[in-house]
């Protein structure tokens, strides 16, 4: 049992606390950072899980990244890929849907690709979600080299 971030050996209490909150092995220091991020920005737990899932596969996403107009859950700034985690998509009104579409249009006009992922996809299919995001990132990287 080691911290996924700093590779520090974890005590049983640290391991249990982090796994109970995030489902990820984090030392006390890194768990406190995620607690603060979750508390201050309302960062979804699933965004934190996806962040570490992507890091384990060698990708380096940014968590709670400011794209110049808004904060996004995860981002790969070099390929201009923003990832938003939908935690309440099943209760979305038509006004929220139009606002989301408008925000995506503005991001696209600024050169960003925004994908929205239901939180349940991360909860139940994390590995497949990570694989697909890495594929999207690589596709965007290849496309940007051609242009």
Backbone as CSV, one residue per row, in Angstrom:
resi,resn,N_x,N_y,N_z,CA_x,CA_y,CA_z,C_x,C_y,C_z
1,UNK,0.839,-1.175,0.000,0.000,0.000,0.000,0.889,1.245,0.000
2,UNK,0.883,1.943,-1.130,1.660,3.174,-1.246,0.781,4.260,-1.855
3,UNK,1.125,5.503,-1.546,0.400,6.652,-2.096,0.616,6.688,-3.605
4,UNK,-0.445,6.817,-4.328,-0.378,6.852,-5.793,0.350,8.096,-6.289
5,UNK,0.386,9.137,-5.473,0.997,10.410,-5.866,2.488,10.448,-5.544
6,UNK,2.855,10.144,-4.308,4.249,10.314,-3.879,4.961,8.994,-3.571
7,UNK,4.254,7.886,-3.681,4.817,6.544,-3.447,5.218,6.294,-1.995
8,UNK,4.727,7.112,-1.069,5.001,6.920,0.357,4.237,5.691,0.846
9,UNK,4.866,4.905,1.702,4.206,3.746,2.287,3.067,4.226,3.192
10,UNK,1.903,3.623,3.057,0.725,4.051,3.814,0.492,3.174,5.029
11,UNK,0.045,3.812,6.085,-0.418,3.047,7.239,-1.806,2.504,6.902
12,UNK,-2.274,1.572,7.682,-3.603,1.022,7.442,-4.666,2.114,7.548
13,UNK,-4.513,3.010,8.542,-5.490,4.093,8.740,-5.525,5.042,7.545
14,UNK,-4.345,5.404,7.019,-4.288,6.274,5.834,-4.945,5.591,4.641
15,UNK,-4.588,4.333,4.450,-5.148,3.560,3.331,-6.668,3.499,3.429
16,UNK,-7.173,3.136,4.586,-8.619,2.991,4.771,-9.342,4.319,4.586
17,UNK,-8.806,5.390,5.142,-9.435,6.702,5.031,-9.526,7.157,3.575
18,UNK,-8.425,7.041,2.850,-8.414,7.469,1.445,-9.319,6.587,0.593
19,UNK,-9.275,5.284,0.830,-10.112,4.366,0.043,-11.594,4.603,0.332
20,UNK,-11.930,4.879,1.579,-13.329,5.148,1.932,-13.837,6.428,1.273
21,UNK,-12.989,7.448,1.181,-13.415,8.726,0.611,-13.327,8.776,-0.906
22,UNK,-12.217,8.275,-1.466,-11.954,8.472,-2.892,-11.775,7.184,-3.693
23,UNK,-11.598,6.068,-2.999,-11.352,4.819,-3.714,-9.956,4.771,-4.305
24,UNK,-9.050,5.575,-3.765,-7.686,5.706,-4.272,-6.737,5.691,-3.076
25,UNK,-5.572,5.075,-3.234,-4.578,5.066,-2.163,-3.821,6.390,-2.145
26,UNK,-4.067,7.189,-1.107,-3.411,8.489,-0.948,-2.891,8.612,0.471
27,UNK,-1.709,9.232,0.609,-1.186,9.510,1.939,-2.024,10.638,2.558
28,UNK,-1.782,10.884,3.819,-2.558,11.907,4.532,-2.425,13.282,3.872
29,UNK,-1.200,13.626,3.445,-0.966,14.932,2.820,-1.741,15.083,1.510
30,UNK,-1.687,14.083,0.652,-2.376,14.183,-0.638,-3.893,14.036,-0.493
31,UNK,-4.328,13.269,0.470,-5.768,13.186,0.730,-6.279,14.538,1.213
32,UNK,-5.500,15.214,2.067,-5.897,16.542,2.552,-6.000,17.527,1.389
33,UNK,-5.092,17.437,0.411,-5.165,18.302,-0.776,-6.445,18.036,-1.567
34,UNK,-6.789,16.767,-1.725,-8.009,16.427,-2.470,-9.251,16.838,-1.677
35,UNK,-9.206,16.693,-0.349,-10.324,17.136,0.494,-10.561,18.640,0.310
36,UNK,-9.471,19.413,0.319,-9.585,20.862,0.156,-10.130,21.217,-1.223
37,UNK,-9.635,20.547,-2.253,-10.105,20.783,-3.620,-11.591,20.448,-3.741
38,UNK,-11.978,19.326,-3.179,-13.385,18.897,-3.213,-14.267,19.891,-2.457
39,UNK,-13.793,20.330,-1.309,-14.567,21.260,-0.475,-14.670,22.652,-1.114
40,UNK,-13.567,23.191,-1.607,-13.545,24.555,-2.125,-14.146,24.698,-3.517
41,UNK,-13.972,23.701,-4.375,-14.414,23.811,-5.768,-15.580,22.889,-6.115
42,UNK,-16.032,22.122,-5.142,-17.076,21.118,-5.401,-16.639,20.158,-6.513
43,UNK,-15.363,19.837,-6.529,-14.835,18.897,-7.507,-15.459,17.534,-7.264
44,UNK,-16.060,16.943,-8.293,-16.667,15.616,-8.100,-15.615,14.573,-7.726
45,UNK,-15.986,13.661,-6.853,-15.105,12.555,-6.464,-14.667,11.793,-7.716
46,UNK,-15.595,11.630,-8.661,-15.283,10.891,-9.885,-14.212,11.602,-10.720
47,UNK,-14.148,12.933,-10.657,-13.101,13.674,-11.366,-11.744,13.348,-10.758
48,UNK,-11.695,13.235,-9.445,-10.453,12.882,-8.758,-10.047,11.458,-9.115
49,UNK,-11.009,10.544,-9.148,-10.719,9.165,-9.533,-10.226,9.086,-10.977
50,UNK,-10.854,9.822,-11.862,-10.433,9.830,-13.264,-9.046,10.451,-13.401
51,UNK,-8.788,11.509,-12.672,-7.473,12.165,-12.676,-6.373,11.150,-12.361
52,UNK,-6.554,10.404,-11.282,-5.531,9.433,-10.895,-5.502,8.233,-11.832
53,UNK,-6.646,7.850,-12.382,-6.660,6.782,-13.371,-5.855,7.155,-14.602
54,UNK,-6.001,8.390,-15.051,-5.237,8.874,-16.209,-3.756,8.990,-15.884
55,UNK,-3.434,9.463,-14.681,-2.026,9.576,-14.275,-1.355,8.210,-14.233
56,UNK,-2.074,7.198,-13.777,-1.499,5.852,-13.716,-1.159,5.322,-15.105
57,UNK,-1.849,5.802,-16.116,-1.589,5.366,-17.489,-0.574,6.260,-18.204
58,UNK,0.047,7.162,-17.474,1.096,8.000,-18.033,0.619,9.323,-18.613
59,UNK,-0.676,9.572,-18.571,-1.204,10.861,-19.029,-1.055,11.861,-17.882
60,UNK,-0.947,13.123,-18.204,-0.780,14.146,-17.170,-1.870,15.200,-17.265
61,UNK,-3.065,14.857,-16.825,-4.146,15.847,-16.863,-3.976,16.870,-15.755
62,UNK,-4.708,17.953,-15.892,-4.745,18.971,-14.854,-6.129,18.927,-14.221
63,UNK,-6.158,18.963,-12.921,-7.403,18.906,-12.168,-7.827,20.321,-11.824
64,UNK,-9.101,20.646,-12.057,-9.654,21.989,-11.818,-8.821,23.051,-12.532
65,UNK,-8.767,22.943,-13.839,-7.969,23.845,-14.665,-8.815,25.031,-15.120
66,UNK,-8.243,26.215,-15.064,-8.894,27.440,-15.528,-8.534,27.631,-16.991
67,UNK,-9.533,27.602,-17.892,-9.245,27.703,-19.328,-9.299,29.134,-19.849
68,UNK,-9.378,30.086,-18.950,-9.438,31.495,-19.336,-10.826,32.081,-19.167
69,UNK,-11.840,31.218,-19.108,-13.214,31.684,-18.932,-13.924,30.957,-17.802
70,UNK,-13.534,29.704,-17.590,-14.195,28.912,-16.553,-13.258,27.819,-16.066
71,UNK,-13.583,27.271,-14.930,-12.827,26.156,-14.398,-13.443,24.863,-14.920
72,UNK,-12.599,23.945,-15.371,-13.085,22.648,-15.852,-12.531,21.555,-14.938
73,UNK,-13.263,20.460,-14.828,-12.874,19.388,-13.915,-11.482,18.848,-14.247
74,UNK,-11.261,18.483,-15.498,-9.971,17.959,-15.952,-9.643,18.566,-17.304
75,UNK,-8.356,18.681,-17.589,-7.974,19.226,-18.889,-6.610,18.711,-19.309
76,UNK,-6.449,18.639,-20.618,-5.151,18.438,-21.258,-4.948,19.700,-22.089
77,UNK,-4.228,20.666,-21.543,-4.146,21.980,-22.175,-3.414,21.952,-23.508
78,UNK,-2.419,21.100,-23.669,-1.654,21.086,-24.919,-2.484,20.692,-26.125
79,UNK,-3.474,19.833,-25.910,-4.340,19.434,-27.030,-5.709,20.114,-26.932
80,UNK,-5.840,21.017,-25.954,-7.075,21.780,-25.743,-8.292,20.867,-25.568
81,UNK,-8.141,19.904,-24.654,-9.219,18.984,-24.328,-9.682,19.259,-22.906
82,UNK,-10.942,19.642,-22.764,-11.567,19.855,-21.462,-12.506,18.697,-21.174
83,UNK,-12.498,18.232,-19.933,-13.360,17.128,-19.523,-14.195,17.587,-18.342
84,UNK,-15.488,17.493,-18.490,-16.425,17.836,-17.423,-17.116,16.558,-16.960
85,UNK,-17.280,16.420,-15.663,-17.968,15.269,-15.099,-19.385,15.704,-14.741
86,UNK,-20.362,15.039,-15.337,-21.770,15.329,-15.045,-22.222,14.481,-13.873
87,UNK,-22.551,15.146,-12.770,-23.017,14.419,-11.599,-24.536,14.459,-11.456
88,UNK,-25.175,15.344,-12.187,-26.639,15.455,-12.059,-27.308,15.498,-13.428
89,UNK,-26.770,14.739,-14.375,-27.287,14.784,-15.739,-28.705,14.262,-15.843
90,UNK,-29.104,13.377,-14.955,-30.456,12.816,-15.042,-31.528,13.812,-14.608
91,UNK,-31.138,14.903,-13.975,-32.095,15.910,-13.530,-31.946,17.209,-14.319
92,UNK,-31.369,17.147,-15.504,-31.084,18.345,-16.280,-32.357,18.906,-16.912
93,UNK,-32.545,20.197,-16.736,-33.675,20.871,-17.372,-33.252,21.305,-18.778
94,UNK,-34.209,21.746,-19.566,-33.861,22.198,-20.910,-32.998,23.462,-20.855
95,UNK,-33.184,24.308,-19.824,-32.346,25.497,-19.691,-30.887,25.114,-19.433
96,UNK,-30.675,24.119,-18.564,-29.317,23.665,-18.284,-28.691,23.054,-19.536
97,UNK,-29.477,22.293,-20.284,-28.958,21.668,-21.504,-28.540,22.727,-22.520
98,UNK,-29.359,23.762,-22.676,-29.012,24.846,-23.607,-27.773,25.586,-23.122
99,UNK,-27.681,25.849,-21.813,-26.491,26.508,-21.262,-25.236,25.673,-21.499
100,UNK,-25.340,24.355,-21.286,-24.203,23.469,-21.542,-23.791,23.509,-23.009
101,UNK,-24.775,23.456,-23.887,-24.498,23.494,-25.323,-23.844,24.821,-25.722
102,UNK,-24.343,25.916,-25.166,-23.768,27.237,-25.442,-22.332,27.313,-24.947
103,UNK,-22.085,26.810,-23.735,-20.721,26.808,-23.197,-19.789,25.971,-24.062
104,UNK,-20.266,24.819,-24.531,-19.444,23.978,-25.401,-19.163,24.683,-26.722
105,UNK,-20.152,25.422,-27.247,-19.956,26.157,-28.491,-18.855,27.201,-28.317
106,UNK,-18.905,27.945,-27.195,-17.884,28.969,-26.944,-16.498,28.336,-26.787
107,UNK,-16.436,27.213,-26.093,-15.158,26.511,-25.944,-14.638,26.060,-27.297
108,UNK,-15.518,25.516,-28.117,-15.123,25.035,-29.444,-14.626,26.197,-30.309
109,UNK,-15.306,27.332,-30.206,-14.877,28.507,-30.970,-13.502,28.991,-30.517
110,UNK,-13.168,28.743,-29.250,-11.855,29.118,-28.725,-10.813,28.028,-28.976
111,UNK,-11.201,26.977,-29.693,-10.268,25.913,-30.040,-10.244,24.743,-29.078
112,UNK,-11.125,24.733,-28.089,-11.155,23.653,-27.106,-12.213,22.617,-27.479
113,UNK,-11.891,21.365,-27.232,-12.866,20.290,-27.340,-13.295,19.968,-25.922
114,UNK,-14.586,19.979,-25.665,-15.105,19.663,-24.334,-15.920,18.391,-24.415
115,UNK,-15.590,17.435,-23.549,-16.411,16.231,-23.463,-17.013,16.173,-22.068
116,UNK,-18.235,15.700,-22.015,-18.956,15.560,-20.761,-19.139,14.075,-20.499
117,UNK,-18.770,13.650,-19.311,-18.813,12.239,-18.957,-19.731,12.062,-17.755
118,UNK,-20.723,11.186,-17.860,-21.569,10.910,-16.687,-20.730,10.285,-15.566
119,UNK,-20.987,10.702,-14.345,-20.210,10.197,-13.212,-20.324,8.688,-13.051
120,UNK,-21.452,8.126,-13.463,-21.645,6.681,-13.317,-20.697,5.898,-14.222
121,UNK,-20.309,6.487,-15.342,-19.367,5.823,-16.240,-18.019,5.643,-15.548
122,UNK,-17.590,6.643,-14.816,-16.328,6.565,-14.092,-16.459,5.602,-12.910
123,UNK,-17.591,5.670,-12.251,-17.811,4.827,-11.080,-17.756,3.342,-11.435
124,UNK,-18.348,2.958,-12.558,-18.458,1.546,-12.906,-17.510,1.088,-14.009
125,UNK,-16.999,2.005,-14.822,-16.153,1.627,-15.960,-14.939,2.549,-16.061
126,UNK,-14.206,2.704,-14.977,-13.073,3.622,-14.940,-12.010,3.263,-15.978
127,UNK,-11.611,2.005,-16.042,-10.533,1.624,-16.962,-10.894,1.896,-18.415
128,UNK,-12.122,1.555,-18.813,-12.556,1.799,-20.183,-12.647,3.294,-20.472
129,UNK,-13.076,4.062,-19.487,-13.159,5.519,-19.641,-11.766,6.103,-19.839
130,UNK,-10.811,5.657,-19.047,-9.423,6.127,-19.161,-8.878,5.806,-20.550
131,UNK,-9.084,4.584,-21.012,-8.594,4.179,-22.341,-9.168,5.071,-23.435
132,UNK,-10.458,5.340,-23.368,-11.094,6.166,-24.390,-10.617,7.613,-24.344
133,UNK,-10.434,8.157,-23.167,-9.945,9.538,-23.059,-8.527,9.640,-23.607
134,UNK,-7.697,8.662,-23.302,-6.340,8.672,-23.854,-6.395,8.594,-25.376
135,UNK,-7.304,7.799,-25.916,-7.473,7.730,-27.371,-7.914,9.061,-27.962
136,UNK,-8.834,9.734,-27.299,-9.286,11.055,-27.758,-8.125,12.044,-27.717
137,UNK,-7.377,12.026,-26.625,-6.224,12.926,-26.473,-5.201,12.683,-27.579
138,UNK,-4.900,11.428,-27.851,-3.928,11.110,-28.903,-4.451,11.521,-30.276
139,UNK,-5.751,11.345,-30.514,-6.343,11.786,-31.776,-6.248,13.285,-31.952
140,UNK,-6.500,14.024,-30.892,-6.375,15.484,-30.958,-4.922,15.900,-31.166
141,UNK,-3.999,15.195,-30.532,-2.577,15.507,-30.702,-2.149,15.265,-32.150
142,UNK,-2.577,14.146,-32.734,-2.231,13.829,-34.111,-2.833,14.852,-35.065
143,UNK,-4.069,15.234,-34.818,-4.743,16.214,-35.670,-4.065,17.577,-35.602
144,UNK,-3.599,17.967,-34.400,-2.964,19.281,-34.265,-1.596,19.303,-34.950
145,UNK,-0.920,18.157,-35.060,0.363,18.104,-35.766,0.181,18.261,-37.256
146,UNK,-0.923,17.732,-37.776,-1.193,17.800,-39.211,-1.476,19.224,-39.636
147,UNK,-2.165,19.975,-38.795,-2.559,21.338,-39.124,-1.421,22.236,-39.042
